[in-house]
């Protein structure tokens, strides 16, 4: 699920890169302002760790992925156990088989082992594809919400902060809009569940 977090970081970075700011008339020697003339901030940040750990949509999707992964692993384990029992039975009775029977059984067991490995790889690929699709949906949900949210609030850039991957070293607490964004995202998610 770490990739959900990575998707969120990409969302924030993409939003920041795509933000349209009004041209300034300040001289070139003046540093760009982080607030407008009425001291309302135009750059804010969201704590990604807090957002993802409390975003109901993310929690629901993460739980689905865990369940899918556990079911897939249980299926692979069951088939692997059955295969191991079959190999053990073959080894136990191999002396009673003719060379032709041994060769046929070994060929059949080798094919089963290849099928089991292919199942494991295909299942892993399917889970990765599902996770990638969910990451894209998460990205789109957050991006869509932030576009509306920033227009309403008058913000131009939304940065992201995370302790595990700090692309922003410090942000004044007055610029932290995590609670507002989280409340809005959860309200949208709950409205969509009805």
C-alpha positions in Angstrom: 0.0 0.0 0.0 3.0 2.2 0.1 2.3 2.9 -3.6 -0.9 4.7 -2.5 1.2 7.0 -0.5 3.5 7.5 -3.5 0.5 8.2 -5.7 -0.6 10.9 -3.2 2.9 12.5 -3.3 2.6 12.5 -7.1 -0.8 14.1 -6.8 0.5 17.0 -4.7 3.5 17.5 -6.9 1.4 17.4 -10.1 -1.1 19.8 -8.6 1.7 22.2 -7.7 3.2 21.9 -11.1 -0.1 22.6 -12.8 -1.2 25.4 -10.5 -1.9 28.7 -12.4 -0.6 31.7 -10.6 -1.4 35.3 -11.6 1.6 37.2 -13.0 3.2 39.5 -10.4 4.1 43.1 -11.1 6.8 43.1 -8.3 10.3 44.0 -9.3 12.6 41.0 -10.1 14.6 41.5 -7.0 11.6 40.9 -4.7 11.1 37.3 -3.6 7.8 35.7 -4.6 5.2 36.1 -1.8 3.6 33.1 -0.2 0.5 35.1 0.7 -1.7 37.6 -1.0 -2.0 41.2 0.0 -4.7 40.5 2.7 -2.3 37.9 4.2 -4.3 35.0 3.1 -1.9 32.2 2.2 -1.7 31.0 -1.4 0.5 28.1 -0.6 -0.6 25.5 1.9 0.3 21.9 2.6 -1.3 18.6 3.5 0.3 16.0 5.8 0.1 12.9 3.6 0.6 10.5 6.5 -2.4 11.9 8.4 -4.5 12.1 5.3 -4.0 8.6 4.1 -4.3 7.0 7.6 -7.7 8.8 8.0 -9.1 8.9 4.5 -12.1 6.5 4.5 -11.7 5.7 0.8 -8.1 4.8 1.2 -8.7 2.7 4.2 -11.5 0.8 2.4 -9.4 0.2 -0.6 -6.4 -0.9 1.5 -8.7 -3.4 3.3 -9.9 -4.7 0.0 -6.3 -5.2 -1.3 -5.3 -7.0 1.9 -8.3 -9.3 1.6 -7.6 -10.0 -2.1 -3.9 -10.6 -1.3 -4.8 -13.0 1.6 -7.3 -14.9 -0.6 -4.7 -15.2 -3.4 -2.0 -16.3 -1.0 -4.4 -18.9 0.6 -5.2 -20.3 -2.8 -1.6 -20.6 -3.8 -0.6 -22.1 -0.5 -3.4 -24.7 -0.8 -2.3 -25.7 -4.3 1.3 -25.7 -3.2 0.5 -28.0 -0.2 -1.5 -30.4 -2.5 1.5 -30.4 -4.9 3.9 -31.2 -2.1 1.7 -34.1 -0.9 1.6 -35.4 -4.5 5.4 -35.2 -4.7 5.8 -37.0 -1.4 3.4 -39.7 -2.4 5.3 -40.2 -5.7 8.6 -40.4 -3.8 7.2 -42.9 -1.4 5.9 -45.2 -4.1 8.4 -44.6 -6.8 10.2 -48.0 -6.4 7.0 -49.8 -7.3 6.6 -47.9 -10.6 8.0 -49.0 -14.0 10.5 -46.6 -15.7 7.8 -45.5 -18.1 5.4 -44.8 -15.2 8.1 -42.9 -13.3 8.9 -40.8 -16.4 5.2 -40.0 -17.0 4.7 -39.1 -13.3 7.8 -36.9 -13.2 6.7 -35.1 -16.4 3.2 -34.5 -14.9 4.7 -33.3 -11.6 7.1 -30.9 -13.4 4.1 -29.5 -15.4 2.1 -29.0 -12.2 5.1 -27.2 -10.6 5.4 -24.9 -13.7 1.6 -24.3 -13.5 1.9 -23.4 -9.8 4.8 -21.0 -10.5 2.8 -19.4 -13.3 -0.3 -19.1 -11.1 1.8 -17.3 -8.4 3.3 -14.9 -11.0 0.0 -14.2 -12.7 -1.7 -13.6 -9.3 1.1 -11.2 -8.3 0.7 -9.4 -11.6 -3.1 -9.2 -11.2 -2.7 -7.8 -7.7 -0.2 -5.2 -9.0 -2.6 -4.2 -11.8 -5.4 -3.8 -9.4 -3.3 -1.7 -7.1 -2.1 0.5 -10.0 -5.7 1.0 -11.0 -6.6 1.9 -7.4 -3.6 4.3 -7.2 -4.9 6.0 -10.3 -8.3 6.3 -8.8 -6.9 7.7 -5.6 -4.8 10.2 -7.5 -7.9 11.3 -9.5 -10.1 11.6 -6.4 -7.6 13.7 -4.5 -6.7 15.8 -7.5 -10.3 16.5 -8.4 -11.1 17.5 -4.8 -8.0 19.7 -4.5 -8.9 21.6 -7.8 -12.3 22.5 -6.3 -11.0 23.1 -2.8 -8.2 25.4 -3.9 -10.5 27.5 -6.0 -12.9 27.9 -3.1 -10.2 28.8 -0.7 -8.1 30.9 -3.1 -5.0 28.7 -2.7 -2.6 28.4 -5.7 -0.3 25.6 -4.5 -0.9 22.6 -2.3 2.3 20.9 -1.1 2.6 17.6 0.7 4.5 16.6 3.8 5.4 13.2 5.0 7.8 12.1 7.7 8.8 9.0 5.7 9.5 11.0 2.5 10.0 14.6 3.4 9.9 16.7 0.2 9.0 19.7 2.4 11.2 20.2 5.5 9.0 22.6 7.4 5.6 24.2 7.1 4.0 26.6 9.6 1.0 25.0 11.2 -1.2 27.8 10.0 -0.6 26.6 6.4 -1.6 23.0 7.3 -5.0 22.3 5.7 -4.9 18.5 6.2 -8.0 18.4 8.5 -10.1 20.5 6.0 -9.0 18.4 3.0 -9.5 15.1 4.9 -13.0 16.2 6.1 -13.9 17.2 2.5 -12.6 14.0 1.0 -14.4 11.8 3.6 -17.6 13.8 3.1 -17.4 13.2 -0.7 -16.6 9.5 -0.2 -19.5 9.0 2.2 -21.9 10.8 -0.1 -20.8 8.5 -2.9 -21.5 5.4 -0.7 -25.2 6.3 -0.4 
